Amino acid sequence: MSTCCLSPHEERIIDPQKGKVNYEGRERVFKILESFQDLRPKIDVERAKYFTESFKATEGQPLQPRWAKALMHIAQNITVYIDDQQLIVGRAGAQGRYGIVFPELDGDFLGLAIEQLPQRVESPFNIDPDDAQIIINDVAPYWKGKTFHEELAKALPEDTLKVTYDPADPLASRFIVNETASFRSSIQWVHDYEKVLKRGFKGIKEEAQAKLDQLDPLSPADNMEKRPFLEAVIITCDAIVVWANRHAHLAAQMAKLEKDPQRKQELSDIAERCAWVPEHPARNFREAVQSQWFVQMFSRIEQKTGTIISNGRMDQYFYPYYQKDVAEGILTPQQAIELLECMWVGMAQFIDLYLSPTGGAFNEGYAHWEAVTVGGQTPDGVDATNELTYLFLESKQKFPLNYPDLAARIHSRSPERYLYEVAETVKEGTGFPKLINDEEVVPLLLSKGAKFAEALDYAVSGCAECRMPNRDTYTSGNPYINFAAAIEMTLYNGRMLKYGDEQLGLETGDPTQFETWDEFWKAYLAQQTNFLKHAFIQQHIIIRLRAQHFASPLGSLMHDLCMENCLDLHQPVIKGGIDLGYFELIGYGTVVDSLAAIKKLVYEEKKLTMAELLEAVRNNFEGHEVIREMVMHTPKYGNNDPYSDVIAKEVDRTAVEFTKKYSRELGVHLDLRLVPFTSHVPFGKVVSATPNGRKAWMPLADGSSASHGADVNGPTAVLLSNFFSKNYGYRNRAARLLNIKLSPSCVAGEEGSEKLVSFIRTWCDLKLWHIQFNIVNRETLLAAKQDPDKYRGLIVRVAGYSAYFVDLSSDLQDDIIARTEHEML
C-alpha cells in the first residue's frame, strides 16, 4: 500500500516495529492484551444458570428482592478468576474474551440463538457444547412465555405491530418503527461511583437498614412497596461484598503458591484491597480503582444495560485519591496509568452479547462503549481539567485499544493545552476521543428542569447521550424510526417493495397525481407522523410493562432519589427525577436529499415527471442511469446549501413539534435524537432505491452526517448544515451524532494540530452536540478489507464507538469506506 501520509495508528499497523515505541513501561498491559486479542469470544453460561436457579426458587415473591437474591446466588457460586499479570480483579465470565447471557431478556429465542451464534455474520460467538445444552435444556424452557418481549408483542395494537415486527414471526423486526426495549434491560446509564468510593457498601447498607427499621409495621404501603425495596438493597450490598471477598480469598491462596516475589506481593496486595473495598470507603487511588471496577462488573451481572454502564467523570472522582497519593509519594503517574490500563484490558475482554438478531445488527463489531468522561466544567462552572485528565488522553495516544470509549467535554473556555492534547489524540487515528459540547448540552438540561450544578456535572453515557447521576431516572429503551421508509411509502402509497403489496403505512395517494410540491410534502409528513404515532404507542406500552419484568437493586441503591423514595430505578415515575428519553430519526440525510431532489427536479424545474422518477427508483436506476445522474447532482444536505438545509430544518421541526405535543403524555421528555449506532445499515436493507440516487438496500445516511459522498464543500460546510438545520427554539431535542472523516495529510504536523483545534472551537461556537473523527486513508481501509489478518489491529470510528475494522460486517466496512474523506480543514 502506498500513500503520502499515514496516521500514527496506520503506521503502527503497517509497521509493528513502530508500535513498540509505546511498549516500554506498558509491558504488563501489552502482555495481557496479547493473551486474548485474537481470540474469538465465547459464551459463559454461569450467570444465566444461577440467575435462573434463583428465580425458580423464589416464584411468587416480589420482583425486587427476587432480583437481589439472584445476585446473591450468583455472587456465591459464579467462578471467580484472577488473570495473570492483572492488578485489578473481577470478571463476569470466563477468561479470554467472553459474553454472558441474560435469559430474562432472550428467553423466548435462546435455543435458536445459541445454535445460530457461531455462524452469525455480525459478531459471532463460540459456545461449548455442554454449555449449550445447559441453556437449551435448563435455562430456556423456564423463561419461555415469561419474557418482556413476548408480553410486548401481545400488547401492541395490530397496526402498530405490523410496523414493528413481522406478525407471523414476532422475533423478526420490520426495521420500520423499531422498539429497542426488549433486547436490553435499560438504556445507557451512569452510576454515582463517588458514593461507593466515599461510603462503601457498608455505609449504604446501614442507611437502608435504618430506613427499614423506621417503617410503620401497620402501613400497607410500607410493607408492600418500601420493605421489598429496602430488603433488596441490603441483600445486594451483601452480595457484592461476598463476591469481592471471594476474590480476596483467591488472591491470598494464589499468593501462598506464587514463586515470583514481585507477583507474590502483588497478589497479597490484591487480597488486602478486595477484603477492604467495596465494602468500606476507598483510602487510596489503588483501592478507588478496584472498588469502581467491582461496581462496574457487578452492574453487568445485574442486568443488560444498553452500551454497558458508563464510567462517568473519572478524572473528577478519582482525582482526590490520585492527588493525595502522588503528594505522599506512594503513587507515580506511570503507576496510575498502568492501573487504569489494567482496567481497559479488563473491559476489552467483556463482549456485550446480543442474542437478538436485531440487537446484533444494531451493535456490530462486538460493540460496547463504557464512556469515560474527561474535561468539561465543575458544578461551580469552573474548568475541570486536571493532571488526571491529561493522563487519560496520554493513555489513548499510546495504548492501542478501543476501550474505554473516551469522551471529552468541550466548552467555550476550555484551555488551549487541553484542546491541543485532544487534537493530538484525535490525530492518532483510532477515533478517540469523541467530543460533547457543554455549550449545547448544559442549556438543554437546564431547560428540562436541572439545576445548574447538576447540568454542569453531567457525564457522557453510551453513544452520544449524557446523564446526571442522582437526577436522571428514565431507563426504558426507545424507538428507532426509519424516516427513509416514510419516503418510500409516500412513493408507493403506504407500501414498500421489500414487503410486497402489504399496506404498512397510510394510503396517501398516487404521487403521480400530485400537482404541487406542497401536496407531496403533506403526503410525506402524513407518513412520518404516522410512524411517530406508532412509536409513541410502543413507548406508552413499554414504559408501563417494564417494571413488571426488570429490577435494578444495584442501580437503585446508588441513586439518591431511588433511596429517598424507596423505589426501583425501573419504576415509571420516581419523584424528583428528570425523565430524559428520546426517539431516533434514522436516515436523516437520505430523507432530506430525496425530498430536495423531488422538489427541485419534479416540481420546480420540471426536468422529470413523477412517473419517470418512480420508474427509475422502482428499477433501482437500472436502465435509468441518466436520471440517477440528475438526482445525484441536486442540492445535498451537508454542503451549507440553504435549499437542502431548509428542508432538513422542516423535517426536524415537524418531528420536534410532535414530541413537544405528545411526549408529556408518556410522562417523559421523549425528544428527537439522531444517533443510529449501526442501525442505519439494517434499516437500509429494507428500503429500496431512494430519489437521492441511493441504490436499493444500501445503508442510509448515519446520524446528522451527510449522505455518503454528498458533502463536497468541506467539513466546515457540514458543521454549518448541522447548525442551520436545527431548531434551536425548541427544547424537545437530544443528541445529534456527527461523523467527520479526514485524511491524515490534512491534519499533519503542528499546522494540522492548530487547524484541528480551530475546527473544534468552531464546532463548539456553533453549539452542536457531538462530533467524532476518523483520521484514516481510504487505501488503508480497502487494504484491510482485502487482507484482514494483516490489519487485525486497525481501529476505526463506527458510530458512538470505535471497533476493530475486521470485526465489522462487509456492509458496515463499505459504509465506512464510502464516507467522504475530506482533504482540507
C-alpha positions in Angstrom: 0.0 0.0 0.0 1.3 3.4 -0.9 0.0 6.7 0.4 1.8 10.0 1.1 0.8 10.4 4.7 -0.3 7.9 7.4 -1.8 8.5 10.8 0.3 7.2 13.7 -2.2 4.4 14.1 -1.8 3.4 10.5 1.9 3.5 10.8 1.8 1.1 13.8 -0.5 -1.3 11.9 1.6 -1.4 8.8 5.0 -1.4 10.6 4.6 -3.1 14.0 8.1 -2.1 15.0 6.9 1.5 15.3 4.3 0.3 17.8 7.0 -0.9 20.1 7.9 2.7 20.9 4.9 2.7 23.2 5.6 -0.7 24.7 8.2 0.5 27.2 6.6 0.9 30.6 3.5 -0.9 29.4 4.9 -4.4 29.3 2.2 -5.7 31.7 -0.8 -4.5 29.8 0.6 -5.4 26.4 1.1 -9.0 27.7 -2.5 -9.1 28.9 -3.7 -7.7 25.6 -1.7 -10.2 23.5 -3.2 -13.1 25.6 -6.7 -12.5 24.3 -6.7 -10.0 21.4 -7.0 -12.6 18.6 -9.4 -14.9 20.4 -13.0 -15.4 19.2 -15.4 -14.6 22.0 -17.1 -17.4 23.8 -20.4 -17.5 25.8 -20.2 -18.1 29.5 -23.5 -19.5 30.8 -22.9 -19.3 34.6 -24.7 -16.0 35.1 -27.8 -17.4 33.2 -27.6 -20.7 35.1 -27.5 -19.2 38.6 -29.9 -16.4 37.8 -32.5 -19.0 36.6 -31.9 -21.3 39.5 -32.7 -18.5 41.9 -35.8 -17.3 40.1 -37.1 -20.9 40.1 -36.7 -21.0 43.8 -38.3 -17.6 44.5 -41.5 -17.9 42.4 -44.3 -15.7 43.8 -42.1 -13.3 45.8 -41.8 -9.5 45.0 -39.6 -8.9 42.0 -37.0 -6.6 43.7 -35.9 -9.0 46.4 -36.1 -11.8 43.9 -33.6 -10.0 41.7 -31.4 -9.3 44.7 -31.5 -12.9 45.8 -30.5 -13.9 42.3 -27.5 -11.6 42.5 -26.5 -13.2 45.9 -26.8 -16.7 44.4 -24.6 -15.6 41.5 -22.1 -13.9 43.9 -21.8 -17.1 46.0 -21.5 -19.5 43.1 -20.1 -18.0 40.0 -16.4 -18.9 39.3 -14.0 -16.1 40.3 -10.8 -15.6 38.4 -7.6 -13.7 38.7 -5.8 -13.3 35.4 -2.0 -13.5 35.1 -0.4 -10.0 35.3 -3.6 -8.3 36.3 -3.6 -5.7 39.1 -7.3 -5.3 39.3 -9.7 -8.2 39.6 -13.3 -9.1 38.8 -14.9 -10.7 35.8 -18.4 -11.5 34.8 -17.4 -14.7 33.0 -14.6 -17.0 31.8 -11.1 -15.9 31.0 -10.3 -14.6 27.5 -13.0 -12.7 25.5 -16.4 -13.7 26.8 -20.1 -12.7 26.7 -22.8 -13.6 29.2 -26.5 -14.5 28.8 -29.5 -12.6 30.1 -32.3 -15.2 29.8 -34.9 -12.7 31.3 -34.5 -10.8 28.0 -33.8 -13.5 25.5 -35.6 -16.5 26.9 -38.1 -16.8 24.0 -35.4 -17.4 21.4 -32.5 -18.7 23.5 -32.3 -22.1 22.0 -32.4 -20.9 18.4 -29.9 -18.1 19.1 -27.4 -20.5 20.8 -27.5 -22.6 17.6 -27.0 -19.7 15.3 -24.4 -17.6 17.1 -21.3 -19.4 15.9 -22.4 -18.8 12.2 -23.8 -15.3 12.6 -22.2 -12.7 10.3 -22.5 -9.9 12.8 -20.3 -10.5 15.9 -20.3 -14.4 16.1 -19.6 -16.3 19.3 -18.4 -19.7 20.2 -20.1 -21.9 22.9 -19.0 -25.1 24.5 -21.5 -27.9 23.5 -22.1 -28.8 27.2 -22.8 -25.2 28.0 -25.2 -25.0 25.0 -27.1 -27.9 26.5 -27.4 -26.1 29.8 -29.0 -23.2 28.0 -31.3 -25.3 25.8 -32.4 -27.8 28.5 -32.2 -26.0 31.8 -32.5 -22.2 31.2 -34.6 -21.6 28.0 -37.6 -23.7 29.0 -38.1 -21.8 32.2 -38.2 -18.4 30.5 -40.4 -19.3 27.6 -43.6 -17.4 27.9 -42.2 -15.1 30.7 -40.2 -12.6 28.8 -40.8 -8.9 28.3 -40.5 -9.3 24.5 -43.4 -11.8 24.4 -45.7 -9.6 26.5 -44.9 -6.5 24.5 -45.6 -8.3 21.2 -49.0 -9.4 22.6 -49.8 -5.9 23.9 -49.1 -3.9 20.6 -52.2 -2.9 18.6 -52.4 -4.6 15.2 -51.5 -1.6 13.1 -48.5 -0.8 15.4 -47.4 -4.5 15.5 -47.1 -4.7 11.7 -44.6 -1.8 11.5 -42.7 -3.2 14.5 -42.4 -7.0 13.9 -43.5 -9.5 11.3 -46.9 -10.5 12.7 -46.2 -14.1 11.6 -42.8 -14.1 13.4 -42.6 -11.5 16.2 -38.9 -12.3 16.6 -38.3 -10.7 13.2 -38.1 -6.9 13.2 -39.6 -4.9 10.3 -36.9 -2.2 10.8 -39.6 0.5 10.2 -40.7 1.6 13.7 -38.3 -0.5 15.8 -38.6 -1.0 19.6 -35.3 -1.4 21.4 -36.6 -2.2 24.9 -36.7 -5.9 24.5 -33.0 -6.6 23.9 -31.7 -4.6 26.9 -33.0 -4.0 30.4 -32.0 -0.4 30.4 -30.7 2.3 28.1 -27.2 3.7 28.7 -26.6 4.7 32.3 -24.0 6.2 34.7 -23.8 5.4 38.4 -22.7 7.8 41.1 -19.5 5.9 41.7 -18.3 8.5 44.2 -21.0 7.4 46.6 -19.4 3.9 46.9 -15.8 5.4 47.0 -16.7 7.6 49.9 -19.2 5.4 51.8 -18.7 1.8 50.8 -21.5 -0.7 50.6 -21.4 -1.0 54.4 -22.5 2.6 54.7 -25.2 2.2 52.1 -26.4 -0.9 53.8 -26.6 0.9 57.1 -28.7 3.6 55.5 -31.1 1.0 54.1 -31.3 -0.8 57.4 -32.1 2.4 59.3 -34.9 3.1 56.8 -36.2 -0.4 57.2 -36.3 -0.1 60.9 -38.3 3.1 60.7 -41.1 1.7 58.6 -44.6 1.6 60.0 -45.3 -2.1 60.6 -49.0 -1.5 60.1 -48.7 0.5 56.8 -49.7 -1.4 53.7 -47.6 0.9 51.5 -44.5 0.4 53.7 -45.0 -3.3 53.8 -45.8 -3.9 50.2 -43.6 -1.2 48.5 -40.8 0.2 50.7 -40.0 -3.0 52.6 -39.3 -5.2 49.4 -37.1 -2.4 48.0 -35.0 -1.9 51.2 -34.6 -5.7 51.6 -33.4 -5.9 48.1 -30.8 -3.1 48.7 -29.5 -4.9 51.8 -29.2 -8.2 50.1 -27.4 -6.6 47.1 -24.9 -4.8 49.4 -24.1 -8.1 51.0 -23.9 -9.8 47.6 -21.2 -7.6 46.1 -19.2 -7.8 49.3 -19.4 -11.6 49.2 -18.2 -11.5 45.6 -15.3 -9.2 46.5 -14.3 -11.3 49.5 -14.2 -14.4 47.3 -11.6 -12.6 45.2 -9.7 -11.7 48.3 -9.6 -15.3 49.4 -8.5 -16.5 45.9 -5.7 -13.9 45.7 -4.5 -14.9 49.2 -4.4 -18.6 48.1 -2.5 -17.7 44.9 0.0 -15.6 46.8 0.9 -18.6 49.0 1.7 -20.7 46.0 3.4 -18.0 43.9 7.2 -18.3 43.4 7.9 -15.0 41.8 8.5 -12.4 44.6 7.0 -9.5 42.7 3.9 -11.3 41.7 3.5 -12.8 45.2 3.5 -9.2 46.7 1.0 -8.1 44.0 -1.4 -10.9 44.9 -1.1 -10.2 48.6 -1.9 -6.5 47.9 -4.9 -7.6 45.7 -6.1 -9.7 48.6 -5.9 -6.9 51.0 -7.6 -4.4 48.7 -10.5 -6.8 47.9 -11.0 -7.5 51.6 -11.5 -3.8 52.2 -13.3 -2.4 49.1 -16.0 -2.1 48.0 -17.4 -2.8 51.5 -15.6 0.1 53.0 -14.6 3.6 51.7 -11.5 3.7 49.4 -8.4 5.0 51.2 -6.1 5.5 48.2 -6.1 5.5 44.4 -5.5 1.8 44.0 -8.4 1.0 46.3 -10.6 3.5 44.4 -9.9 1.9 41.1 -10.6 -1.6 42.4 -13.8 -0.5 44.1 -15.1 1.2 41.0 -14.2 -1.9 38.9 -16.2 -4.2 41.2 -19.2 -1.9 40.9 -18.8 -1.7 37.1 -18.5 -5.5 36.7 -21.3 -6.4 39.1 -23.5 -4.0 37.2 -23.0 -6.2 34.1 -24.0 -9.2 36.1 -27.1 -7.4 37.4 -28.7 -6.5 34.1 -28.0 -5.8 30.4 -27.6 -2.1 30.1 -27.5 -0.7 26.6 -23.9 0.1 25.6 -22.9 -1.1 29.2 -22.8 1.1 32.3 -20.6 4.1 31.6 -17.8 5.2 33.9 -18.8 8.8 34.5 -16.2 11.6 35.2 -13.3 9.5 36.2 -10.8 12.4 36.1 -13.0 14.1 38.7 -13.9 11.4 41.2 -10.5 9.7 41.1 -8.6 12.9 41.2 -8.6 13.5 45.0 -7.1 10.0 45.6 -4.6 10.5 42.8 -3.5 13.9 44.1 -3.2 12.6 47.7 -1.1 9.5 46.7 1.2 11.4 44.4 1.8 14.1 47.1 2.6 11.3 49.6 5.0 9.6 47.3 3.1 6.3 47.2 1.9 6.6 43.5 3.6 7.9 40.3 1.7 9.0 37.2 3.1 5.9 35.4 1.8 3.6 38.1 -1.6 5.3 37.8 -1.7 4.8 34.1 -0.7 1.1 34.4 -3.6 0.5 36.9 -6.1 2.3 34.6 -4.9 0.4 31.6 -5.3 -2.9 33.5 -9.0 -1.7 33.7 -9.1 -1.0 30.0 -7.9 -4.6 29.1 -10.5 -5.9 31.5 -13.2 -4.0 29.7 -11.9 -5.3 26.3 -12.4 -8.9 27.4 -16.1 -8.5 28.2 -18.2 -8.6 25.0 -21.7 -7.3 25.0 -23.6 -10.3 23.7 -26.8 -9.6 21.7 -28.7 -12.8 21.2 -31.4 -10.9 19.4 -30.6 -10.6 15.6 -31.9 -7.1 15.8 -29.7 -6.2 18.7 -26.7 -7.7 16.9 -27.4 -5.7 13.8 -27.5 -2.5 15.8 -24.2 -3.1 17.6 -21.7 -4.6 15.2 -18.0 -5.2 15.9 -18.6 -6.6 19.4 -19.7 -3.1 20.4 -19.9 -1.8 23.9 -18.7 1.6 25.0 -18.2 2.3 28.7 -17.7 6.0 28.2 -15.1 7.7 30.3 -15.7 11.4 30.5 -12.9 13.9 30.8 -12.7 17.7 30.9 -15.8 20.0 30.9 -16.7 22.1 33.9 -17.1 21.6 37.7 -20.5 22.0 39.3 -19.4 25.6 40.1 -18.9 26.3 36.4 -15.0 26.4 36.6 -12.9 24.5 34.0 -12.5 20.9 35.3 -9.3 19.8 33.6 -6.5 18.5 35.9 -3.4 16.3 35.7 -5.5 13.1 35.6 -7.4 14.5 32.5 -4.1 14.6 30.6 -3.2 11.1 31.8 -6.4 9.7 30.2 -5.5 11.4 26.9 -1.9 10.2 27.1 -3.2 6.6 27.6 -5.4 6.9 24.5 -2.5 8.2 22.4 -0.1 5.4 23.4 -2.1 2.3 24.1 -3.8 0.7 21.0 -7.2 -0.4 22.4 -10.8 0.5 21.6 -11.7 0.6 25.3 -12.6 2.7 27.1 -14.7 5.0 24.9 -13.0 8.3 25.8 -15.4 11.3 25.7 -14.0 14.8 26.0 -16.3 17.6 27.1 -15.6 20.9 25.4 -16.7 24.4 26.5 -16.0 27.9 25.3 -13.3 28.4 28.0 -11.6 25.0 27.5 -7.8 25.6 28.0 -5.6 25.7 24.9 -3.4 22.9 26.2 -6.4 20.7 26.7 -7.8 21.3 23.2 -4.3 20.7 21.8 -4.0 17.3 23.6 -7.5 16.4 22.4 -6.5 17.3 18.8 -3.3 15.2 19.2 -5.3 12.3 20.4 -7.7 12.6 17.6 -4.8 12.7 15.1 -3.7 9.3 16.4 -6.4 7.9 14.1 -8.3 5.5 16.4 -11.4 7.6 16.6 -10.9 8.9 20.2 -12.0 11.0 21.9 -15.5 11.8 20.8 -16.4 15.4 21.7 -19.5 16.6 23.5 -20.4 20.3 23.7 -21.2 21.9 27.1 -22.5 24.9 25.2 -25.3 22.8 23.8 -25.9 20.2 26.5 -25.9 22.3 29.6 -28.6 24.8 28.5 -30.8 21.9 27.2 -30.5 20.1 30.6 -31.4 23.4 32.4 -34.5 23.8 30.1 -35.7 20.4 31.2 -35.6 21.1 34.9 -32.0 20.5 36.0 -30.2 22.8 38.5 -27.0 24.5 37.3 -24.7 22.3 39.4 -26.4 19.1 38.1 -26.3 20.2 34.5 -22.6 21.3 34.7 -21.7 17.9 36.3 -23.2 15.7 33.5 -21.3 12.6 32.3 -21.3 11.2 28.8 -23.2 8.0 28.6 -23.3 5.5 25.8 -23.1 6.7 22.2 -23.6 10.4 22.4 -26.0 11.0 25.3 -25.4 12.3 28.8 -26.6 11.5 32.3 -26.9 13.5 35.5 -26.3 11.0 38.3 -29.0 11.2 41.0 -31.3 13.2 38.8 -31.9 11.2 35.6 -34.4 8.5 36.2 -35.5 7.2 32.8 -34.3 3.7 31.7 -36.7 2.4 29.0 -35.3 1.5 25.6 -36.5 3.9 23.0 -37.9 3.6 19.4 -35.8 3.8 16.3 -37.8 5.2 13.3 -36.9 4.6 9.7 -37.7 8.0 8.2 -36.4 6.8 4.8 -39.2 4.2 4.9 -41.6 7.1 5.1 -40.2 8.4 1.8 -40.7 5.0 0.2 -44.3 4.8 1.5 -45.1 8.2 0.1 -43.9 7.0 -3.3 -45.8 3.7 -3.1 -49.0 4.8 -1.3 -48.2 3.2 2.1 -46.3 0.2 0.8 -42.6 -0.9 0.5 -41.1 -3.0 -2.2 -39.4 -5.2 0.5 -42.8 -6.3 1.9 -44.7 -6.6 -1.4 -48.3 -5.4 -1.5 -48.9 -5.3 2.2 -50.2 -1.9 3.3 -47.9 -0.8 6.1 -48.3 3.0 6.1 -51.1 5.4 5.2 -52.6 5.4 1.8 -51.6 9.0 0.9 -52.5 8.7 -2.7 -50.8 8.1 -6.1 -47.9 10.6 -6.2 -48.1 10.9 -10.0 -51.4 12.7 -9.4 -49.8 15.3 -7.1 -49.6 18.6 -9.0 -47.6 20.6 -6.5 -44.7 20.2 -4.1 -47.0 21.1 -1.3 -49.2 18.0 -2.0 -46.1 15.7 -1.9 -44.7 17.3 1.2 -48.1 16.9 3.0 -48.2 13.2 2.0 -44.7 12.7 3.3 -45.5 14.4 6.6 -48.5 12.2 7.0 -46.3 9.1 6.6 -43.7 10.5 9.0 -46.3 11.5 11.6 -47.9 8.1 11.3 -44.6 6.5 12.2 -44.3 8.8 15.2 -47.7 7.9 16.3 -46.9 4.2 16.4 -43.5 4.9 18.1 -45.2 6.7 20.9 -47.8 4.0 21.2 -45.0 1.5 21.5 -43.3 3.6 24.2 -46.5 4.1 26.1 -46.9 0.3 26.5 -43.2 -0.3 27.1 -42.9 2.2 30.0 -45.8 0.6 31.8 -44.8 -3.0 31.2 -41.1 -2.9 32.1 -41.4 -2.6 35.8 -43.2 -5.9 35.9 -40.1 -7.7 34.3 -37.0 -5.9 35.4 -35.5 -4.7 38.7 -32.2 -3.0 39.4 -31.3 -3.1 43.1 -27.7 -2.2 42.5 -28.5 0.7 40.2 -31.2 1.8 42.7 -29.1 1.8 45.8 -26.6 4.0 44.0 -29.2 6.6 43.1 -30.2 9.2 45.8 -33.8 9.6 44.6 -34.4 5.8 44.5 -33.2 5.5 48.1 -35.2 8.6 49.2 -38.4 7.2 47.6 -37.7 3.5 48.2 -38.4 2.9 44.5 -36.6 0.7 42.0 -34.9 2.5 39.1 -37.1 0.9 36.6 -40.4 2.2 38.0 -42.2 4.6 35.5 -42.1 7.6 37.9 -39.6 8.5 40.6 -40.5 11.7 42.5 -37.9 14.4 41.9 -36.4 12.8 38.8 -36.0 14.1 35.3 -37.1 11.5 32.7 -34.9 12.1 29.7 -35.6 9.8 26.8 -35.5 10.1 23.0 -36.7 8.6 19.8 -34.3 8.0 16.9 -34.6 9.6 13.4 -32.8 7.1 11.1 -31.7 8.2 7.6 -31.8 12.0 8.0 -29.5 12.8 5.1 -31.2 10.3 2.9 -34.6 11.7 3.5 -33.5 15.4 3.1 -31.6 14.7 -0.1 -34.5 12.7 -1.6 -37.0 15.4 -0.8 -34.7 18.1 -2.3 -34.3 16.1 -5.5 -38.1 15.7 -5.9 -38.8 19.3 -5.1 -36.1 20.6 -7.5 -36.5 18.2 -10.5 -40.2 17.3 -10.5 -42.0 20.4 -9.2 -39.7 23.4 -9.8 -37.5 22.7 -12.8 -39.9 20.1 -14.2 -37.0 18.2 -15.7 -38.6 14.9 -14.6 -42.1 13.7 -14.2 -43.0 11.9 -11.0 -43.8 8.8 -13.2 -40.3 8.9 -14.7 -38.7 9.2 -11.3 -40.9 6.4 -9.9 -40.0 4.1 -12.8 -36.3 4.8 -12.1 -36.3 4.1 -8.4 -38.6 1.0 -8.8 -36.0 -0.4 -11.1 -33.1 0.5 -8.9 -32.0 3.0 -11.5 -31.0 0.1 -13.9 -31.6 1.4 -17.4 -32.2 4.9 -15.9 -28.6 6.0 -15.3 -29.2 9.4 -16.7 -32.0 10.0 -14.2 -29.7 8.8 -11.4 -27.0 11.2 -12.6 -29.6 14.1 -12.4 -30.7 13.3 -8.9 -27.1 12.9 -7.7 -26.4 16.5 -8.7 -29.3 18.1 -6.9 -28.7 20.1 -3.7 -27.4 17.9 -0.9 -27.5 18.3 2.9 -24.0 18.8 4.4 -22.8 21.5 2.0 -24.1 24.6 3.7 -26.7 24.9 0.9 -29.9 26.7 2.0 -32.0 24.8 -0.4 -31.5 21.4 1.2 -30.8 22.8 4.8 -34.3 24.5 4.9 -35.9 21.1 4.0 -33.7 19.5 6.7 -34.9 22.0 9.3 -38.5 21.4 8.4 -38.1 17.6 8.7 -36.5 18.2 12.1 -39.1 20.8 13.2 -42.2 18.6 12.4 -40.7 15.8 14.5 -39.8 18.1 17.3 -43.3 19.6 17.3 -44.8 16.1 17.6 -42.8 15.3 20.7 -43.5 18.7 22.2 -47.2 18.0 21.9 -47.3 14.3 22.9 -44.2 13.2 24.9 -45.5 14.5 28.2 -48.5 12.1 27.8 -45.9 9.4 28.3 -44.6 11.2 31.4 -41.1 11.7 29.9 -39.1 14.0 27.6 -39.1 11.7 24.6 -37.0 14.0 22.5 -35.7 13.9 18.9 -32.2 12.3 18.6 -30.0 11.4 15.6 -27.7 8.7 16.8 -28.0 5.4 14.9 -25.3 3.2 16.3 -25.0 0.9 13.3 -28.8 0.7 12.7 -28.6 2.7 9.5 -27.2 -0.4 7.9 -30.0 -2.9 8.7 -32.6 -0.1 8.3 -31.2 0.5 4.8 -31.6 -3.2 3.9 -35.4 -2.8 3.9 -35.6 0.4 1.9 -35.5 0.2 -1.9 -33.8 2.8 -4.1 -34.4 6.4 -3.0 -34.8 9.6 -5.0 -31.4 10.9 -3.9 -29.7 8.3 -6.1 -29.0 5.8 -3.3 -29.3 2.2 -4.6 -31.8 -0.3 -3.1 -30.9 -2.0 0.3 -27.8 0.1 0.8 -27.1 1.9 4.1 -28.9 5.1 5.0 -27.1 8.3 6.0 -25.9 8.0 9.6 -26.8 10.4 12.4 -26.7 14.0 11.4 -23.9 13.3 8.9 -24.3 13.9 5.2 -25.2 11.1 2.8 -22.3 9.0 1.6 -20.1 11.2 -0.7 -22.6 14.0 -0.7 -20.6 16.5 1.4 -18.4 18.0 -1.3 -17.8 21.5 0.2 -15.6 20.5 3.1 -16.1 19.7 6.8 -16.9 23.3 7.8 -19.9 23.2 5.4 -21.0 20.0 7.2 -21.0 21.9 10.5 -22.9 24.8 9.0 -25.6 22.5 7.6 -26.0 20.9 11.0 -26.3 24.4 12.5 -28.8 25.7 10.0 -31.0 22.5 10.1 -31.5 22.6 13.9 -34.5 24.2 15.6 -32.8 25.9 18.5 -36.1 27.4 19.7 -37.3 24.1 20.9 -36.1 22.1 23.9 -37.5 18.8 22.6 -34.3 17.6 21.1 -31.4 15.5 22.2 -28.1 14.3 20.7 -27.0 14.6 17.1 -24.2 12.3 16.1 -21.8 13.7 13.6 -19.1 11.7 11.8 -16.2 13.6 10.1 -13.6 11.6 8.1 -10.3 13.4 7.4 -7.3 12.3 5.5 -4.2 12.2 7.8 -2.4 14.6 5.5 -4.8 17.5 6.2 -4.1 17.4 10.0 -0.4 16.5 9.7 2.2 18.4 11.8 1.8 21.4 14.1 -0.1 23.3 11.4 -2.6 20.4 11.3 -3.0 20.4 15.0 -3.7 24.2 15.0 -6.3 23.7 12.2 -8.0 20.9 14.1 -8.1 23.0 17.4 -9.6 25.9 15.4 -12.2 23.5 13.8 -13.2 22.2 17.3 -13.6 25.7 18.5 -15.9 26.5 15.6 -17.9 23.4 16.3 -18.2 24.5 19.9 -19.2 28.0 19.0 -22.0 26.6 16.7 -23.4 24.8 19.7 -23.5 21.4 18.0 -24.0 18.5 20.4 -21.4 15.9 19.2 -18.6 15.3 16.8 -16.1 12.4 16.2 -13.4 11.8 13.7 -12.0 9.1 11.6 -8.4 10.0 10.6 -7.6 7.3 8.1 -6.8 6.8 4.5 -9.3 5.2 2.2 -6.5 3.0 0.8 -5.9 1.6 4.3 -9.5 0.6 4.7 -9.5 -1.1 1.3 -6.3 -2.9 2.1 -7.7 -4.1 5.4 -10.8 -5.4 3.8 -8.7 -7.4 1.3 -6.2 -8.7 3.9 -7.9 -8.7 7.3 -5.1 -10.7 9.1 -2.5 -8.1 8.3 -4.8 -5.3 9.6 -6.3 -7.1 12.6 -5.4 -4.2 14.9 -6.9 -1.5 12.8 -9.4 0.5 14.9 -12.0 2.8 13.2 -14.8 5.0 14.5 -18.1 3.4 13.7 -20.9 5.3 15.4 -20.6 6.5 19.0 -17.9 3.9 19.5 -14.7 2.5 17.9 -14.2 -1.1 16.8 -11.7 -3.3 15.0 -12.4 -2.8 11.3 -12.0 -6.5 10.5 -14.7 -7.4 13.1 -17.3 -5.5 11.2 -19.6 -6.9 8.5 -18.8 -6.3 4.9 -21.7 -3.9 4.6 -20.6 -1.8 7.5 -17.0 -1.8 6.3 -18.3 -0.5 2.9 -20.3 2.1 4.8 -17.2 3.5 6.5 -15.2 3.4 3.3 -17.9 5.3 1.5 -17.9 8.2 3.9 -16.4 11.4 2.4 -12.7 11.7 3.2 -12.0 15.4 3.5 -8.6 16.6 2.3 -8.7 20.1 3.8 -9.9 21.7 7.0 
